[in-house]
Amino acid sequence: DAKTTQPNSMESNEEEPVHLPCNHSTISGTDYIHWYRQLPSQGPEYVIHGLTSNVNNRMASLAIAEDRKSSTLILHRATLRDAAVYYCILNLNAGGTSYGKLTFGQGTILTVHP
Amino acid sequence: DSGVTQTPKHLITATGQRVTLRCSPRSGDLSVYWYQQSLDQGLQFLIQYYNGEERAKGNILERFSAQQFPDLHSELNLSSLELGDSALYFCASSPRGNQNTEAFFGQGTRLTVV
């Protein structure tokens, strides 16, 4: 399975932008890049996903490198509520079949300082 | 609130026993996924159902089984419980059950085996 590599932890200050990097050098052309986050004592929460083009939604932006071997999740103004574990996941196309199952890694622990 | 309901929230049981975890997906979502989160293994995919049929299987033990009913709710049955089965069990649902769609997670069932 294609894997992702993320920093173990990052820190940010409230109201500043946060750029969370993810490397996925073995990505294949049909794999989608998904980001989820998990706040303490809660289930994972969908953040954003994309295939090739950059994506924006109300929560964040996803910047995908041209060769697709890396991506960056951008939180435009961090709040204390954004403190969570952020998971970068490749949602794979397995032999031509797309199931949508998520393979979680260790993720990045984001700490937001007031 | 993701719209995915899991019951019970907490469960304490003895080794060797059998339990059933229940999941009601978001209205209209056809696919249900089960995940296990333990301290040493992280979040692991167990099994996926789509419109009543098993679609993908992950690291699910033979002592565990699941099904999705005609009304699309799902149950995860865990039998011959061992101490190591203590974990958070999450259910997620998605509209199409493929890689180009988000998954919505419930709040989880915390299982403690004593």
Interface residues (C-beta under 8 A of the other chain):
Chain A: T30 D31 Y32 H34 Y36 Q38 Q42 G43 P44 E45 Y46 H49 L51 Y87 N91 L92 N93 A94 S98 Y99 G100 K101 L102 T103 F104 G105 Q106
Chain B: S2 V4 S31 Y33 Y35 G42 L43 Q44 F45 Q48 R55 A56 G58 F90 A92 S94 R96 G97 N98 Q99 N100 T101 E102 A103 F104 F105 G106 Q107 G108
